[in-house]
């Protein structure tokens, strides 16, 4: 039986083949005029989970930064480095995309 993934999971829309997942398929996080340009600090370096917990109250939303910034963040952990500038998705936009 295939696992069911939460709407918060990066695997929610990834196709499944029996008990195997296909290549990760991030959902598109659209731009919003309410998005915030953020410069990653030492505290958040390599820790998108900490920033997601602080911004959204859910560390499991670490992947939304890579989904919103695909040209900046190719590796969701190691590209999350000091000085890197990323857009943080607006909470309302994110809620609409996740359907929660």
C-alpha positions in Angstrom: 0.0 0.0 0.0 1.4 3.4 -1.0 1.9 6.0 1.8 -0.3 9.0 1.9 1.5 12.3 2.3 0.3 15.3 4.1 -0.6 18.5 2.1 2.4 20.0 3.9 4.8 17.4 2.5 7.0 18.0 -0.5 6.0 14.6 -1.8 2.2 15.3 -1.8 2.0 15.8 -5.6 4.8 13.4 -6.6 3.5 10.4 -8.6 3.7 7.0 -7.0 4.4 3.6 -8.6 3.3 1.0 -6.1 5.4 1.7 -3.0 7.9 3.8 -4.9 8.0 7.6 -5.5 8.8 9.1 -8.9 11.2 12.1 -9.1 10.2 14.8 -6.6 7.7 17.2 -8.1 7.6 20.4 -6.0 4.3 22.3 -6.3 4.6 25.7 -7.8 4.6 28.6 -5.3 3.5 31.7 -7.2 5.0 35.1 -6.7 3.0 37.6 -4.6 3.5 41.2 -4.0 3.4 40.3 -0.3 6.5 38.0 -0.5 9.5 39.2 1.5 13.0 39.3 0.2 15.2 37.8 2.9 18.9 37.5 3.3 19.9 34.2 4.9 21.7 34.7 8.2 24.2 32.5 10.0 21.4 31.3 12.3 19.4 29.8 9.3 22.4 28.6 7.3 21.7 25.1 5.9 18.5 25.1 8.0 15.4 25.9 5.9 13.4 23.9 8.5 14.2 26.5 11.2 13.1 29.4 9.0 9.9 27.5 8.0 9.2 26.9 11.7 9.7 30.6 12.5 7.7 31.9 9.5 4.9 29.3 9.3 4.9 27.4 12.5 5.8 24.2 10.6 9.3 23.0 10.1 7.9 20.5 7.5 7.4 23.4 5.1 11.2 23.7 4.6 10.8 22.9 0.9 8.6 25.9 0.0 11.7 28.1 -0.1 13.3 26.0 -2.9 9.9 25.8 -4.7 9.5 29.6 -4.6 13.1 30.3 -5.5 14.0 27.6 -8.1 16.7 29.7 -9.8 18.4 30.5 -6.6 18.0 27.3 -4.5 18.7 24.1 -6.4 19.8 22.2 -3.3 17.3 23.0 -0.6 19.9 22.6 2.2 23.3 23.5 0.9 22.2 26.4 -1.2 20.6 27.8 1.9 23.8 29.7 2.8 24.7 32.9 4.5 24.2 36.0 2.3 21.9 34.2 -0.2 18.8 36.3 -0.9 15.5 34.4 -1.3 11.9 35.3 -1.4 9.8 34.1 1.5 6.3 33.2 0.3 3.4 35.1 1.8 1.4 33.0 4.3 -1.9 33.6 2.4 -0.5 32.5 -0.9 1.1 29.5 0.7 -2.2 28.6 2.4 -4.1 28.8 -1.0 -1.5 26.7 -2.8 -1.4 24.0 -0.1 -5.2 23.9 0.2 -5.3 24.1 3.9 
